[in-house]
Amino acid sequence: MYSFMGGGLFCAIIGNILIVVSTATGYWMQYCLSGSYAHQGLWRYCMANKCYMQTASIAYWNATRAFMILSGMACFAGIMRFSRSFAAGIMLLISTLFVLLAMAINTGVTLSFLGRRFGDWRFSWSYILGWVAMLMTFFAGIFYMCAHRLYESRRVVGSR
């Protein structure tokens, strides 16, 4: 049981760090615009070595930001409840769902709209960290659920 909880706590901490880094950094997408290198994240975009805040209230950016923030909060709540394996597992799986929604929204809009607008573009490392964070929170939730299941089965056997 403790090895599952230890693995779950490790994955949850790494997942939460990756969620924060992915959300805060500005390298979700890189592209070439008018012959100069540019990149953008959830909060700002940079062109010709100058960065600007994303002030336009575009729905998919707002949804991606909101789901990434909610994911970080749910993951943190799961880490704080690590002694209660079932509650921690549920919070971490909720965090996984929020990251998945954020990444799916961003991917769908980027591929369908921005991908056509910019010829030479690619997803960058902040975006990739978001997907890795989703996997880490998923495995953390699974580890905690396995720990809870193991604890419950030992408790039932011990009470006979």
FENJO-V430484 format. One record per residue. RES is the residue in one small letter. SS is DSSP state (@ for helix, = for strand, . for the rest). PHI is phi as a letter, one per 30 degrees, with the letter a starting at -180 (* if undefined). D_LAST is the distance of its C-alpha to the last C-alpha in Angstrom with 1 decimal. Layout:
res	ss	phi	d_last
RES	SS	PHI	D_LAST
RES	SS	PHI	D_LAST
//
This chain:
res	ss	phi	d_last
m	.	*	19.8
y	@	d	22.7
s	@	d	25.1
f	@	d	24.6
m	@	d	25.3
g	@	d	28.2
g	@	d	29.7
g	@	d	29.3
l	@	d	31.0
f	@	d	33.8
c	@	d	34.4
a	@	d	34.4
i	@	d	36.9
i	@	d	39.1
g	@	d	39.0
n	@	d	39.9
i	@	d	42.8
l	@	d	44.0
i	@	d	43.9
v	@	d	46.0
v	@	d	48.5
s	@	d	48.8
t	@	d	49.5
a	@	d	51.9
t	.	c	54.0
g	.	c	56.9
y	.	b	56.6
w	.	d	54.9
m	=	b	58.1
q	=	b	61.2
y	=	a	64.4
c	=	c	68.1
l	=	b	70.2
s	.	h	74.0
g	.	i	73.9
s	=	c	71.8
y	=	d	68.1
a	=	b	65.8
h	=	b	62.1
q	=	b	60.0
g	.	b	56.6
l	.	d	54.9
w	.	c	57.1
r	=	a	60.4
y	=	b	62.6
c	=	b	65.0
m	=	b	68.3
a	.	h	71.1
n	.	i	69.3
k	=	b	69.1
c	=	c	65.8
y	=	b	65.7
m	=	d	63.0
q	.	d	61.8
t	.	c	63.2
a	.	d	63.2
s	.	c	60.4
i	.	c	59.4
a	@	e	56.3
y	@	d	54.5
w	@	d	55.0
n	@	d	53.7
a	@	d	50.6
t	@	d	49.9
r	@	e	50.3
a	@	d	48.1
f	@	d	45.2
m	@	d	45.4
i	@	d	45.4
l	@	d	42.4
s	@	d	40.6
g	@	d	41.3
m	@	d	40.0
a	@	d	36.8
c	@	d	36.2
f	@	d	37.0
a	@	d	34.5
g	@	d	31.8
i	@	d	32.7
m	@	d	32.6
r	.	c	29.0
f	.	d	27.8
s	.	d	24.9
r	.	c	23.5
s	@	d	23.1
f	@	d	22.9
a	@	d	26.0
a	@	d	27.8
g	@	d	27.2
i	@	d	28.6
m	@	d	31.6
l	@	d	32.4
l	@	d	32.3
i	@	d	34.6
s	@	e	36.8
t	@	d	36.9
l	@	d	38.1
f	@	d	40.8
v	@	d	42.1
l	@	e	42.2
l	@	d	44.2
a	@	d	46.6
m	@	d	47.2
a	@	d	47.6
i	@	d	50.1
n	@	d	52.0
t	@	d	52.1
g	@	d	53.2
v	@	d	56.0
t	@	d	57.2
l	@	d	57.4
s	@	d	59.1
f	@	c	61.4
l	@	d	62.0
g	@	d	61.7
r	@	d	64.9
r	@	d	66.7
f	.	c	66.4
g	.	d	67.4
d	.	c	66.3
w	=	b	62.8
r	=	a	59.3
f	=	d	55.9
s	.	c	55.5
w	@	d	53.0
s	@	d	51.7
y	@	d	50.8
i	@	d	49.1
l	@	d	47.0
g	@	d	45.8
w	@	d	44.4
v	@	d	42.8
a	@	d	41.3
m	@	d	39.8
l	@	d	38.2
m	@	d	36.8
t	@	d	35.3
f	@	d	33.8
f	@	d	32.1
a	@	d	31.0
g	@	d	29.3
i	@	d	27.7
f	@	e	26.4
y	@	d	24.9
m	@	d	23.2
c	@	d	21.8
a	@	d	20.6
h	@	d	18.9
r	@	d	17.3
l	@	d	16.1
y	@	d	14.8
e	@	d	12.9
s	@	d	11.4
r	@	d	10.3
r	@	d	9.0
v	@	d	6.9
v	@	d	5.7
g	@	d	5.6
s	.	d	3.8
r	.	d	0.0
//
